[in-house]
């Protein structure tokens, strides 16, 4: 059963109202939906039911998910490489902090250097990379989720920086700490508990 131009236009509206911005992907999605709708109508479904079944079968979470998955697949090698670097940096800096702290307890030489290197790398390299990764994953989520990530990152960096300032006896450590604690207490925590509240009642 061939679809009429009007029916194809209705299906095209579903595709156009999604956030798919890649033209070739739009055409592929439209062709696939039209084929599935034709098959469903041959099985005795009405046009409206056939369209809904085709949409649910192709993208249960909505057509917007198709573009995200396509972009991920196109960039999967680069994404995996970046994740290896990110978690490698996290592992090395965490090990450095742990060994530095152990050396400090045992009064062994090099303790301060190891701990400071690990702490500096974890706070100013790993945390920003982790935040960017999580932010990209949550681009399609609510603004409150994205703000929670940004505020959590800012507070962690500021508090970590204040610890470094204290370690090296730099001026301004107390001010940086107060700003970091303010971001954490009045920015990150309200968004965190609001998100937990919404999940608990949904």
C-alpha positions in Angstrom: 0.0 0.0 0.0 1.5 3.3 -1.1 1.1 6.4 1.1 -0.5 9.5 -0.3 1.5 12.8 -0.4 -0.7 14.1 2.4 0.1 11.1 4.6 3.8 11.4 3.8 3.5 15.1 4.8 2.0 14.2 8.2 5.0 11.8 8.8 7.4 14.5 7.7 5.9 16.9 10.3 6.8 14.3 13.0 10.4 14.3 11.8 10.6 18.1 11.4 9.3 18.8 14.9 12.1 16.7 16.4 15.5 18.2 17.1 17.2 16.2 14.3 19.4 18.7 12.4 21.3 16.4 10.1 19.4 16.6 6.8 20.5 13.2 5.5 19.5 11.6 8.8 16.1 13.3 8.5 15.6 11.8 5.1 16.6 8.3 6.3 14.3 8.5 9.3 11.4 9.6 7.0 12.0 6.8 4.5 12.2 4.2 7.3 9.0 5.5 8.9 7.1 5.5 5.6 8.1 1.9 4.9 7.0 0.7 8.4 3.7 2.7 8.2 3.0 1.0 4.8 3.7 -2.4 6.2 1.5 -1.7 9.3 -1.4 -0.5 7.1 -1.2 -3.6 5.0 -1.7 -5.5 8.2 -5.0 -3.7 8.7 -3.9 -0.8 11.0 -5.3 2.6 10.5 -2.9 5.3 9.3 -2.8 7.0 12.8 -2.2 3.8 14.6 0.4 2.7 12.0 2.3 6.0 12.5 2.3 5.7 16.3 3.5 2.1 16.1 6.3 3.0 13.7 7.4 5.9 15.9 7.4 3.7 19.0 9.3 0.9 17.2 12.0 3.2 15.7 12.5 5.5 18.7 10.7 4.5 22.0 12.3 7.5 23.7 11.5 10.0 20.9 13.1 10.8 17.6 15.6 13.2 19.3 17.4 10.2 20.7 18.3 9.0 17.2 20.5 11.9 16.4 22.3 11.6 19.8 23.0 7.9 19.1 24.1 8.7 15.6 26.5 11.4 16.7 27.9 9.1 19.4 28.5 6.3 16.9 30.2 8.7 14.4 32.5 10.0 17.2 32.7 6.8 19.3 36.5 6.3 18.7 37.3 9.9 19.7 34.9 9.7 22.7 36.5 6.4 23.9 40.0 7.9 23.5 39.0 11.0 25.5 37.4 8.8 28.2 40.6 6.8 28.5 42.7 9.9 29.0 40.2 11.3 31.5 40.0 8.2 33.7 43.8 7.7 33.3 44.4 11.2 34.7 41.9 10.5 37.5 43.6 7.2 38.3 47.1 8.6 38.3 46.2 11.6 40.4 44.2 9.6 42.9 47.1 7.1 43.3 49.5 10.1 43.8 47.3 11.6 46.5 47.0 8.2 48.3 50.7 7.5 48.2 51.5 11.1 49.2 49.2 10.8 52.2 50.7 7.4 53.2 54.2 8.9 52.9 53.1 11.8 55.1 51.8 9.4 57.8 55.1 7.4 57.7 57.2 10.6 57.6 58.8 9.6 54.4 60.4 12.0 51.9 58.5 13.3 48.9 55.1 13.1 50.6 54.2 16.7 50.1 55.3 16.7 46.4 53.3 13.5 45.6 50.1 14.7 47.5 50.2 18.2 46.0 50.8 16.8 42.4 47.9 14.4 42.8 45.6 17.0 44.4 46.4 19.7 41.8 45.9 17.3 38.9 42.7 15.8 40.3 41.1 19.2 41.1 42.2 21.2 38.0 42.5 18.5 35.3 40.3 15.5 36.1 37.3 17.3 37.6 36.9 19.7 34.7 37.1 16.9 32.2 34.6 14.8 34.2 32.2 17.8 34.4 32.4 18.5 30.7 31.7 14.8 30.0 28.7 14.7 32.3 27.5 18.1 31.0 27.5 16.8 27.4 25.6 13.7 28.5 22.9 15.8 30.2 22.5 18.5 27.4 19.0 17.2 26.7 18.0 17.2 30.4 16.4 20.0 32.4 18.3 23.2 33.1 18.3 22.4 36.8 20.3 19.2 36.1 22.9 21.1 34.1 23.2 23.9 36.7 23.7 21.3 39.4 26.7 19.9 37.5 28.2 23.3 36.9 27.8 24.5 40.5 29.1 21.2 41.8 32.2 21.6 39.6 32.8 25.2 40.6 32.5 24.5 44.3 34.9 21.5 44.1 37.5 23.5 42.1 37.2 26.5 44.4 37.5 24.4 47.6 40.3 22.4 46.1 42.1 25.6 45.1 41.7 27.0 48.6 43.4 23.9 50.0 46.3 24.4 47.6 46.5 28.0 48.6 46.6 27.0 52.3 49.3 24.4 51.5 51.6 26.9 49.8 50.6 29.7 52.2 49.3 31.9 49.5 47.0 34.9 50.3 43.3 34.7 49.6 42.9 31.1 50.6 40.1 31.9 53.1 38.2 34.0 50.6 38.4 31.3 47.9 37.2 28.7 50.5 34.3 30.9 51.5 33.2 31.4 47.9 33.5 27.7 47.2 31.5 26.7 50.3 28.9 29.3 49.3 28.5 27.8 45.8 28.3 24.3 47.4 25.8 25.3 50.2 23.5 27.7 48.3 24.0 26.5 44.8 24.8 22.8 44.4 23.0 21.4 47.5 19.6 23.1 46.8 19.6 21.7 43.2 20.7 18.3 44.4 17.9 18.0 47.0 15.4 19.5 44.6 16.4 16.8 42.0 16.1 14.1 44.7 12.7 15.4 45.7 11.4 15.4 42.1 12.6 11.8 41.6 10.9 10.7 44.9 7.5 11.9 43.8 7.6 10.9 40.2 
